[in-house]
Amino acid sequence: MKLAIDIGNSRAKFAVFEGNDILFSGESSHDELRNELHNLALKHPKLNKGIVADVTKRGASLLANWEIFPLFYLNHQSKLPITINYLTPQSLGIDRIALASAGRNLFPHSNILIIDAGSCITFDFLNANHSFLGGSISPGISMRYRALNDYTAALPRLKPQRPKNLVGKSTSQAIHQGVVGGVIAEIENQIKRFKKEYENLTVILTGGDAEFLFKQLKSGIFVRQNFLLEGLNAILDQNS
């Protein structure tokens, strides 16, 4: 049995795998991660290896002196099921590498557009030859709401809400339309552009805001909440 750990900007997520099947998945704060993983090891004594993707650079300290089973830390020199064709591979986010690897593992014969709607919204493209070509990064939903409040004198800090009308008739409605409506338009437009450029395109939506956004998107897409963890599992198999 294997453990995949994703230490993200705001939360840590993890999953227990038997082969390619997820037996359990969960999440925690960074500070509670070690305790959560220790409890998982007690519940699943057959766990014998794990992989860590850490975008925060805090993983080594959060899991210092971990000795229950070996942990493999994903880095830019790790063996991957994909080829990285990126001008600055050393700056490519570990999370984006894991997502592309998941795409290769699940849809090996397709061009793939992976949309990760989390703290940031990333669009990553992997062609049918398993070559990662890059993508784009923009602020996530919560970041956009926060920015409107942080950088203005009067706009309130709101929680994400689906816009009710195209025309916002109050300040709150206008913010929801601008933020959520803008994100929806951004995603729909990117999918349209990629489909025009690449045939046989599979689109995957993942990340913390995936379910919220999926209900509002018109494009045919797959939603997989644990997609990054699935990619980590595939990378661990290749490096074992």
Backbone as CSV, one residue per row, in Angstrom:
resi,resn,N_x,N_y,N_z,CA_x,CA_y,CA_z,C_x,C_y,C_z
1,MET,0.838,-1.193,0.000,0.000,0.000,0.000,0.878,1.249,0.000
2,LYS,0.356,2.315,-0.598,1.147,3.530,-0.807,0.371,4.751,-0.314
3,LEU,1.126,5.782,0.031,0.539,7.027,0.492,1.017,8.170,-0.391
4,ALA,0.090,8.963,-0.911,0.425,10.154,-1.692,0.035,11.381,-0.878
5,ILE,0.951,12.355,-0.806,0.742,13.551,0.016,0.977,14.789,-0.840
6,ASP,0.011,15.664,-0.848,0.103,16.929,-1.582,0.054,18.068,-0.572
7,ILE,1.196,18.728,-0.364,1.252,19.864,0.548,1.053,21.128,-0.281
8,GLY,-0.178,21.632,-0.286,-0.518,22.793,-1.091,-0.350,24.085,-0.328
9,ASN,-0.679,25.176,-0.980,-0.472,26.492,-0.366,-1.334,26.708,0.868
10,SER,-2.569,26.186,0.860,-3.456,26.427,1.991,-3.754,25.193,2.826
11,ARG,-3.742,24.002,2.211,-4.054,22.766,2.923,-3.153,21.643,2.422
12,ALA,-3.125,20.564,3.176,-2.439,19.349,2.740,-3.499,18.283,2.455
13,LYS,-3.324,17.562,1.368,-4.234,16.481,1.008,-3.440,15.185,0.898
14,PHE,-4.117,14.072,1.121,-3.414,12.789,1.094,-4.388,11.680,0.724
15,ALA,-3.836,10.568,0.230,-4.659,9.427,-0.152,-3.857,8.151,0.006
16,VAL,-4.552,7.103,0.416,-3.971,5.767,0.516,-4.353,4.999,-0.739
17,PHE,-3.364,4.409,-1.405,-3.582,3.671,-2.651,-3.264,2.190,-2.478
18,GLU,-4.083,1.369,-3.106,-3.790,-0.042,-3.331,-3.746,-0.206,-4.831
19,GLY,-2.549,-0.334,-5.400,-2.429,-0.271,-6.847,-2.791,1.124,-7.315
20,ASN,-3.781,1.224,-8.217,-4.257,2.529,-8.682,-5.561,2.952,-8.021
21,ASP,-6.031,2.158,-7.077,-7.307,2.438,-6.428,-7.098,3.226,-5.134
22,ILE,-7.918,4.247,-4.939,-7.869,5.036,-3.704,-8.741,4.362,-2.646
23,LEU,-8.126,3.975,-1.534,-8.845,3.368,-0.429,-9.352,4.405,0.558
24,PHE,-8.625,5.508,0.657,-9.005,6.565,1.591,-8.355,7.864,1.137
25,SER,-9.070,8.969,1.281,-8.486,10.273,1.012,-8.956,11.255,2.070
26,GLY,-8.124,12.247,2.353,-8.470,13.245,3.355,-7.609,14.478,3.201
27,GLU,-7.791,15.430,4.104,-6.991,16.642,4.086,-6.863,17.183,5.496
28,SER,-5.905,18.072,5.678,-5.669,18.653,6.995,-4.962,19.990,6.830
29,SER,-4.868,20.718,7.925,-4.005,21.894,7.940,-2.559,21.431,7.903
30,HIS,-1.657,22.337,7.581,-0.235,21.981,7.579,0.218,21.515,8.962
31,ASP,-0.237,22.196,9.991,0.229,21.888,11.342,-0.275,20.538,11.847
32,GLU,-1.413,20.075,11.322,-1.970,18.798,11.767,-1.567,17.629,10.873
33,LEU,-0.785,17.918,9.822,-0.472,16.883,8.841,0.225,15.681,9.466
34,ARG,1.245,15.926,10.252,2.011,14.821,10.821,1.119,13.894,11.654
35,ASN,0.258,14.464,12.489,-0.639,13.650,13.304,-1.611,12.855,12.439
36,GLU,-2.124,13.483,11.404,-3.056,12.792,10.506,-2.385,11.600,9.828
37,LEU,-1.155,11.805,9.371,-0.445,10.721,8.691,-0.076,9.607,9.665
38,HIS,0.272,9.967,10.890,0.574,8.963,11.900,-0.662,8.094,12.169
39,ASN,-1.829,8.725,12.266,-3.068,7.971,12.472,-3.383,7.080,11.275
40,LEU,-3.103,7.579,10.072,-3.307,6.768,8.877,-2.430,5.533,8.895
41,ALA,-1.174,5.704,9.308,-0.247,4.572,9.367,-0.728,3.523,10.363
42,LEU,-1.332,3.951,11.449,-1.871,3.004,12.433,-3.079,2.253,11.868
43,LYS,-3.917,2.948,11.103,-5.103,2.326,10.531,-4.769,1.418,9.351
44,HIS,-3.665,1.731,8.668,-3.274,0.963,7.475,-1.839,0.461,7.658
45,PRO,-1.647,-0.570,8.463,-0.286,-1.035,8.776,0.476,-1.585,7.568
46,LYS,-0.233,-1.842,6.441,0.445,-2.331,5.248,1.066,-1.206,4.416
47,LEU,0.870,0.038,4.827,1.545,1.148,4.141,3.053,0.960,4.270
48,ASN,3.738,0.968,3.123,5.189,0.752,3.185,5.999,1.776,2.407
49,LYS,5.329,2.755,1.772,6.061,3.812,1.080,5.110,4.955,0.773
50,GLY,5.696,6.130,0.545,4.883,7.291,0.248,5.625,8.282,-0.627
51,ILE,4.869,9.202,-1.205,5.446,10.250,-2.049,4.869,11.588,-1.617
52,VAL,5.701,12.625,-1.665,5.317,13.949,-1.218,5.533,14.959,-2.340
53,ALA,4.491,15.742,-2.656,4.627,16.919,-3.519,4.436,18.132,-2.632
54,ASP,5.430,19.003,-2.593,5.410,20.117,-1.653,5.702,21.418,-2.381
55,VAL,4.684,22.263,-2.528,4.887,23.555,-3.186,5.252,24.646,-2.187
56,THR,5.199,24.331,-0.904,5.427,25.335,0.140,6.865,25.363,0.648
57,LYS,7.632,24.306,0.352,8.996,24.142,0.870,9.000,23.912,2.383
58,ARG,7.851,23.538,2.945,7.760,23.270,4.378,7.725,21.782,4.695
59,GLY,7.627,20.945,3.674,7.438,19.523,3.902,8.528,18.880,4.731
60,ALA,9.778,19.254,4.458,10.896,18.637,5.175,10.811,18.901,6.669
61,SER,10.354,20.105,7.038,10.235,20.417,8.458,8.953,19.836,9.051
62,LEU,7.863,19.846,8.301,6.607,19.297,8.807,6.717,17.804,9.067
63,LEU,7.516,17.120,8.248,7.647,15.669,8.372,9.062,15.257,8.763
64,ALA,9.751,16.127,9.473,11.129,15.841,9.893,11.177,14.574,10.744
65,ASN,12.201,13.750,10.486,12.437,12.513,11.254,11.296,11.508,11.146
66,TRP,10.560,11.558,10.059,9.518,10.558,9.810,10.189,9.222,9.520
67,GLU,9.864,8.185,10.296,10.548,6.901,10.170,9.598,5.718,10.041
68,ILE,8.307,5.966,9.926,7.352,4.854,9.885,7.485,4.072,8.580
69,PHE,7.644,4.778,7.466,7.950,4.157,6.176,8.615,5.220,5.315
70,PRO,9.354,4.812,4.268,10.106,5.785,3.459,9.189,6.744,2.707
71,LEU,9.611,8.000,2.635,8.907,9.020,1.875,9.807,9.504,0.741
72,PHE,9.255,9.521,-0.463,9.968,10.000,-1.646,9.465,11.402,-1.963
73,TYR,10.367,12.360,-2.000,9.992,13.746,-2.281,10.164,14.029,-3.781
74,LEU,9.059,14.325,-4.434,9.090,14.632,-5.858,9.894,15.899,-6.108
75,ASN,10.793,15.844,-7.095,11.559,17.020,-7.491,11.744,17.005,-9.003
76,HIS,12.470,17.978,-9.512,12.593,18.127,-10.960,13.543,17.116,-11.597
77,GLN,14.229,16.332,-10.778,15.103,15.283,-11.300,14.465,13.897,-11.203
78,SER,13.261,13.811,-10.678,12.597,12.518,-10.521,12.250,11.921,-11.887
79,LYS,12.198,10.585,-11.941,11.744,9.918,-13.151,10.256,10.188,-13.327
80,LEU,9.861,10.530,-14.548,8.472,10.902,-14.809,7.926,10.114,-15.993
81,PRO,6.601,9.918,-16.038,5.993,9.252,-17.189,5.750,10.207,-18.356
82,ILE,6.238,11.436,-18.235,6.055,12.458,-19.262,7.390,13.114,-19.573
83,THR,7.429,13.817,-20.701,8.589,14.624,-21.067,8.260,16.090,-20.816
84,ILE,9.177,16.797,-20.156,8.956,18.206,-19.856,9.599,19.072,-20.933
85,ASN,8.775,19.765,-21.719,9.260,20.717,-22.714,8.820,22.111,-22.279
86,TYR,9.571,22.655,-21.354,9.231,23.917,-20.693,10.512,24.727,-20.629
87,LEU,10.442,26.008,-20.934,11.664,26.810,-21.014,12.410,26.890,-19.688
88,THR,11.670,26.867,-18.586,12.298,26.936,-17.260,11.818,25.761,-16.409
89,PRO,12.251,24.530,-16.717,11.747,23.356,-15.991,12.025,23.415,-14.494
90,GLN,13.103,24.091,-14.102,13.428,24.164,-12.680,12.419,25.009,-11.912
91,SER,11.667,25.851,-12.604,10.668,26.683,-11.936,9.252,26.125,-12.080
92,LEU,9.114,25.023,-12.791,7.800,24.422,-12.997,7.296,23.834,-11.683
93,GLY,6.094,24.184,-11.287,5.545,23.724,-10.018,5.448,22.209,-9.944
94,ILE,5.827,21.662,-8.795,5.738,20.230,-8.575,4.304,19.743,-8.749
95,ASP,3.342,20.556,-8.330,1.938,20.174,-8.466,1.538,20.035,-9.930
96,ARG,2.068,20.911,-10.782,1.732,20.838,-12.203,2.346,19.600,-12.854
97,ILE,3.529,19.212,-12.405,4.154,17.977,-12.889,3.295,16.773,-12.520
98,ALA,2.813,16.754,-11.283,1.989,15.632,-10.834,0.676,15.564,-11.609
99,LEU,0.061,16.708,-11.872,-1.187,16.729,-12.624,-0.990,16.204,-14.050
100,ALA,0.081,16.635,-14.694,0.359,16.163,-16.050,0.630,14.665,-16.057
101,SER,1.294,14.167,-15.035,1.571,12.729,-14.933,0.279,11.945,-14.761
102,ALA,-0.662,12.504,-14.010,-1.962,11.858,-13.859,-2.693,11.793,-15.191
103,GLY,-2.601,12.873,-15.963,-3.227,12.881,-17.272,-2.654,11.816,-18.188
104,ARG,-1.344,11.691,-18.186,-0.667,10.660,-18.990,-1.116,9.266,-18.573
105,ASN,-1.277,9.058,-17.272,-1.628,7.738,-16.767,-3.072,7.367,-17.086
106,LEU,-3.972,8.351,-17.037,-5.389,8.065,-17.203,-5.859,8.158,-18.656
107,PHE,-5.282,9.069,-19.417,-5.684,9.269,-20.821,-4.440,9.220,-21.716
108,PRO,-3.843,8.055,-21.886,-2.537,7.961,-22.558,-2.551,8.282,-24.048
109,HIS,-3.724,8.347,-24.679,-3.767,8.549,-26.128,-4.405,9.882,-26.525
110,SER,-4.564,10.781,-25.580,-5.265,12.032,-25.855,-4.365,13.243,-25.647
111,ASN,-4.701,14.329,-26.350,-4.233,15.644,-25.921,-5.039,16.011,-24.681
112,ILE,-4.388,16.591,-23.685,-5.057,16.802,-22.397,-4.863,18.236,-21.931
113,LEU,-5.960,18.867,-21.550,-5.933,20.167,-20.894,-6.395,19.957,-19.452
114,ILE,-5.523,20.258,-18.501,-5.830,20.069,-17.087,-6.023,21.436,-16.445
115,ILE,-7.181,21.657,-15.863,-7.503,22.916,-15.198,-7.555,22.654,-13.698
116,ASP,-6.655,23.261,-12.970,-6.589,23.095,-11.516,-7.071,24.385,-10.868
117,ALA,-8.274,24.333,-10.294,-8.890,25.521,-9.702,-8.689,25.491,-8.193
118,GLY,-7.582,26.051,-7.750,-7.258,26.106,-6.340,-6.894,27.516,-5.941
119,SER,-5.816,27.663,-5.158,-5.342,28.996,-4.784,-5.082,29.833,-6.027
120,CYS,-4.476,29.205,-7.021,-4.361,29.769,-8.376,-5.140,28.875,-9.329
121,ILE,-5.426,29.385,-10.502,-6.033,28.577,-11.553,-4.958,28.323,-12.599
122,THR,-4.577,27.057,-12.738,-3.562,26.718,-13.725,-4.196,25.941,-14.873
123,PHE,-3.742,26.231,-16.068,-4.110,25.480,-17.270,-2.830,24.819,-17.764
124,ASP,-2.817,23.501,-17.817,-1.626,22.774,-18.251,-1.971,21.857,-19.408
125,PHE,-1.110,21.872,-20.419,-1.374,21.100,-21.636,-0.336,20.008,-21.822
126,LEU,-0.837,18.797,-22.028,-0.006,17.629,-22.309,-0.481,17.043,-23.629
127,ASN,0.429,16.931,-24.622,-0.019,16.422,-25.916,-0.062,14.893,-25.932
128,ALA,-0.576,14.345,-27.018,-0.775,12.900,-27.119,0.541,12.132,-27.143
129,ASN,1.648,12.831,-27.345,2.972,12.197,-27.284,3.577,12.271,-25.883
130,HIS,2.747,12.641,-24.917,3.138,12.685,-23.494,4.170,13.762,-23.217
131,SER,4.089,14.838,-23.971,5.006,15.956,-23.789,4.271,17.114,-23.124
132,PHE,4.787,17.563,-21.981,4.212,18.709,-21.283,4.736,19.978,-21.932
133,LEU,3.816,20.792,-22.474,4.221,21.973,-23.235,4.077,23.273,-22.447
134,GLY,3.374,23.251,-21.330,3.189,24.468,-20.544,1.723,24.796,-20.376
135,GLY,1.439,26.063,-20.136,0.056,26.470,-19.926,-0.032,27.901,-19.445
136,SER,-0.846,28.132,-18.426,-1.006,29.489,-17.897,-1.362,29.423,-16.419
137,ILE,-1.136,30.539,-15.751,-1.443,30.665,-14.317,-2.165,31.988,-14.103
138,SER,-3.266,31.935,-13.379,-3.984,33.165,-13.030,-4.491,33.047,-11.588
139,PRO,-4.919,34.158,-10.986,-5.395,34.102,-9.596,-6.631,33.221,-9.453
140,GLY,-6.711,32.487,-8.339,-7.877,31.672,-8.053,-9.041,32.503,-7.556
141,ILE,-10.176,31.853,-7.350,-11.393,32.560,-6.964,-11.219,33.313,-5.649
142,SER,-10.741,32.639,-4.620,-10.581,33.293,-3.316,-9.586,34.441,-3.387
143,MET,-8.546,34.265,-4.170,-7.541,35.310,-4.311,-8.148,36.560,-4.967
144,ARG,-9.041,36.368,-5.913,-9.676,37.500,-6.596,-10.613,38.261,-5.651
145,TYR,-11.393,37.511,-4.879,-12.256,38.172,-3.889,-11.412,38.954,-2.884
146,ARG,-10.342,38.336,-2.415,-9.491,38.978,-1.412,-8.812,40.222,-1.969
147,ALA,-8.375,40.157,-3.217,-7.693,41.292,-3.829,-8.611,42.515,-3.934
148,LEU,-9.882,42.295,-4.253,-10.817,43.416,-4.358,-10.970,44.131,-3.016
149,ASN,-10.947,43.347,-1.949,-11.057,43.933,-0.610,-9.743,44.571,-0.166
150,ASP,-8.628,43.905,-0.445,-7.321,44.381,0.017,-6.869,45.652,-0.691
151,TYR,-7.208,45.789,-1.957,-6.651,46.888,-2.749,-7.657,47.997,-3.058
152,THR,-8.792,47.992,-2.346,-9.732,49.099,-2.474,-10.122,49.570,-1.074
153,ALA,-10.718,50.751,-1.024,-11.100,51.314,0.268,-12.497,50.892,0.715
154,ALA,-13.357,50.507,-0.232,-14.758,50.323,0.139,-15.350,48.963,-0.219
155,LEU,-14.702,48.187,-1.091,-15.316,46.929,-1.520,-15.212,45.870,-0.426
156,PRO,-16.306,45.147,-0.164,-16.312,44.163,0.922,-15.626,42.857,0.518
157,ARG,-15.236,42.092,1.531,-14.698,40.736,1.328,-15.866,39.759,1.350
158,LEU,-16.142,39.116,0.237,-17.291,38.223,0.115,-16.841,36.774,-0.055
159,LYS,-17.754,35.871,0.253,-17.521,34.455,-0.007,-18.043,34.132,-1.409
160,PRO,-17.399,33.180,-2.100,-17.822,32.863,-3.473,-19.298,32.501,-3.556
161,GLN,-19.929,33.022,-4.573,-21.352,32.765,-4.799,-21.624,32.810,-6.292
162,ARG,-22.455,31.915,-6.739,-22.807,31.880,-8.153,-23.577,33.135,-8.531
163,PRO,-23.182,33.840,-9.586,-23.902,35.061,-9.989,-25.335,34.730,-10.403
164,LYS,-26.261,35.575,-9.982,-27.665,35.353,-10.305,-28.054,36.003,-11.632
165,ASN,-27.363,37.090,-11.981,-27.707,37.831,-13.194,-26.436,38.237,-13.931
166,LEU,-26.581,38.433,-15.234,-25.462,38.931,-16.021,-25.077,40.334,-15.580
167,VAL,-26.082,41.129,-15.238,-25.856,42.499,-14.777,-26.026,42.543,-13.261
168,GLY,-24.943,42.831,-12.546,-25.035,42.943,-11.103,-25.756,44.224,-10.706
169,LYS,-26.828,44.100,-9.913,-27.643,45.256,-9.551,-27.334,45.789,-8.164
170,SER,-26.304,45.261,-7.554,-25.796,45.769,-6.281,-24.292,45.547,-6.293
171,THR,-23.600,46.154,-5.333,-22.146,45.985,-5.292,-21.786,44.512,-5.096
172,SER,-22.500,43.832,-4.209,-22.222,42.413,-3.981,-22.468,41.598,-5.247
173,GLN,-23.593,41.839,-5.913,-23.886,41.118,-7.149,-22.831,41.404,-8.216
174,ALA,-22.398,42.654,-8.281,-21.393,43.026,-9.277,-20.062,42.318,-9.017
175,ILE,-19.694,42.181,-7.736,-18.449,41.480,-7.389,-18.563,40.003,-7.758
176,HIS,-19.686,39.366,-7.410,-19.866,37.945,-7.746,-19.816,37.737,-9.261
177,GLN,-20.457,38.640,-9.996,-20.436,38.522,-11.453,-19.030,38.736,-11.987
178,GLY,-18.327,39.718,-11.428,-16.977,40.000,-11.902,-16.003,38.885,-11.600
179,VAL,-16.075,38.325,-10.395,-15.124,37.278,-9.999,-15.526,35.921,-10.579
180,VAL,-16.672,35.413,-10.163,-17.066,34.073,-10.598,-17.426,34.064,-12.083
181,GLY,-18.193,35.071,-12.511,-18.510,35.151,-13.933,-17.264,35.291,-14.784
182,GLY,-16.283,36.049,-14.276,-15.032,36.208,-15.008,-14.245,34.920,-15.094
183,VAL,-14.215,34.155,-14.001,-13.507,32.869,-14.006,-14.167,31.891,-14.977
184,ILE,-15.499,31.839,-14.948,-16.214,30.956,-15.866,-15.899,31.325,-17.318
185,ALA,-15.945,32.623,-17.621,-15.650,33.076,-18.988,-14.212,32.726,-19.375
186,GLU,-13.290,32.892,-18.428,-11.887,32.565,-18.690,-11.726,31.082,-19.030
187,ILE,-12.346,30.230,-18.225,-12.214,28.783,-18.442,-12.871,28.372,-19.748
188,GLU,-14.090,28.849,-19.993,-14.789,28.502,-21.234,-13.995,28.944,-22.460
189,ASN,-13.422,30.133,-22.397,-12.666,30.653,-23.532,-11.389,29.849,-23.763
190,GLN,-10.693,29.484,-22.685,-9.473,28.694,-22.833,-9.784,27.325,-23.435
191,ILE,-10.844,26.699,-22.965,-11.219,25.398,-23.528,-11.537,25.531,-25.011
192,LYS,-12.263,26.560,-25.373,-12.620,26.796,-26.774,-11.370,26.983,-27.627
193,ARG,-10.414,27.740,-27.136,-9.181,27.987,-27.890,-8.362,26.718,-28.057
194,PHE,-8.258,25.926,-27.002,-7.482,24.682,-27.096,-8.156,23.671,-28.018
195,LYS,-9.483,23.598,-27.978,-10.184,22.666,-28.852,-10.025,23.060,-30.319
196,LYS,-9.926,24.349,-30.572,-9.718,24.820,-31.939,-8.319,24.471,-32.429
197,GLU,-7.350,24.460,-31.516,-5.953,24.226,-31.878,-5.586,22.738,-31.897
198,TYR,-6.220,21.966,-31.007,-5.824,20.561,-30.851,-7.041,19.641,-30.939
199,GLU,-6.930,18.612,-31.789,-7.990,17.619,-31.906,-7.880,16.609,-30.767
200,ASN,-8.944,15.853,-30.582,-8.961,14.782,-29.583,-8.500,15.301,-28.217
201,LEU,-9.142,16.384,-27.783,-8.760,17.025,-26.530,-9.642,16.545,-25.382
202,THR,-8.991,16.060,-24.337,-9.675,15.704,-23.091,-9.447,16.820,-22.085
203,VAL,-10.512,17.298,-21.454,-10.413,18.392,-20.494,-10.750,17.866,-19.106
204,ILE,-9.876,18.134,-18.158,-10.045,17.676,-16.783,-10.047,18.885,-15.862
205,LEU,-11.024,18.935,-14.971,-11.118,19.999,-13.974,-10.888,19.394,-12.599
206,THR,-9.977,19.980,-11.840,-9.677,19.485,-10.507,-9.408,20.670,-9.584
207,GLY,-9.082,20.394,-8.327,-8.791,21.459,-7.379,-9.963,21.746,-6.449
208,GLY,-9.705,22.554,-5.439,-10.685,22.817,-4.399,-11.969,23.465,-4.875
209,ASP,-11.914,24.245,-5.969,-13.115,24.925,-6.480,-13.740,24.196,-7.663
210,ALA,-13.291,22.969,-7.926,-13.748,22.254,-9.115,-15.254,22.000,-9.100
211,GLU,-15.773,21.493,-7.988,-17.204,21.174,-7.928,-18.052,22.438,-8.057
212,PHE,-17.619,23.515,-7.408,-18.337,24.790,-7.488,-18.408,25.287,-8.930
213,LEU,-17.299,25.185,-9.651,-17.245,25.689,-11.016,-17.942,24.764,-12.010
214,PHE,-17.831,23.462,-11.781,-18.361,22.488,-12.738,-19.852,22.697,-13.001
215,LYS,-20.589,23.042,-11.968,-22.032,23.227,-12.092,-22.382,24.410,-12.990
216,GLN,-21.405,25.271,-13.246,-21.675,26.479,-14.021,-21.045,26.442,-15.408
217,LEU,-20.245,25.420,-15.694,-19.561,25.331,-16.978,-20.402,24.560,-17.990
218,LYS,-20.338,24.998,-19.237,-21.105,24.354,-20.298,-20.264,23.331,-21.061
219,SER,-18.956,23.444,-21.013,-18.090,22.558,-21.792,-18.084,21.149,-21.209
220,GLY,-17.921,20.149,-22.068,-17.815,18.765,-21.619,-16.455,18.517,-20.987
221,ILE,-16.435,18.276,-19.687,-15.181,18.079,-18.965,-15.341,16.957,-17.949
222,PHE,-14.207,16.399,-17.533,-14.175,15.433,-16.446,-13.785,16.164,-15.163
223,VAL,-14.454,15.840,-14.070,-14.083,16.394,-12.773,-13.476,15.276,-11.931
224,ARG,-12.236,15.501,-11.444,-11.555,14.518,-10.600,-10.869,15.264,-9.466
225,GLN,-11.462,15.157,-8.280,-10.948,15.905,-7.137,-9.563,15.450,-6.705
226,ASN,-9.258,14.167,-6.860,-7.980,13.621,-6.381,-6.980,13.405,-7.506
227,PHE,-7.112,14.200,-8.563,-6.300,13.978,-9.757,-4.807,14.134,-9.471
228,LEU,-4.435,15.133,-8.692,-3.020,15.349,-8.381,-2.467,14.171,-7.594
229,LEU,-3.241,13.662,-6.643,-2.795,12.513,-5.857,-2.642,11.274,-6.740
230,GLU,-3.513,11.130,-7.733,-3.381,10.011,-8.672,-2.085,10.134,-9.475
231,GLY,-1.734,11.359,-9.824,-0.470,11.567,-10.524,0.721,11.218,-9.657
232,LEU,0.672,11.582,-8.391,1.751,11.240,-7.468,1.891,9.726,-7.337
233,ASN,0.779,9.035,-7.291,0.817,7.575,-7.205,1.516,6.971,-8.417
234,ALA,1.221,7.502,-9.609,1.866,7.004,-10.824,3.366,7.280,-10.813
235,ILE,3.758,8.452,-10.340,5.178,8.801,-10.267,5.904,7.922,-9.242
236,LEU,5.257,7.657,-8.131,5.868,6.786,-7.118,6.129,5.397,-7.681
237,ASP,5.167,4.870,-8.431,5.372,3.548,-9.044,6.586,3.543,-9.961
238,GLN,6.772,4.635,-10.707,7.886,4.699,-11.641,9.219,4.833,-10.923
239,ASN,9.225,5.416,-9.746,10.472,5.657,-9.012,10.751,4.606,-7.937
240,SER,9.864,3.629,-7.791,10.062,2.602,-6.764,11.094,1.580,-7.251
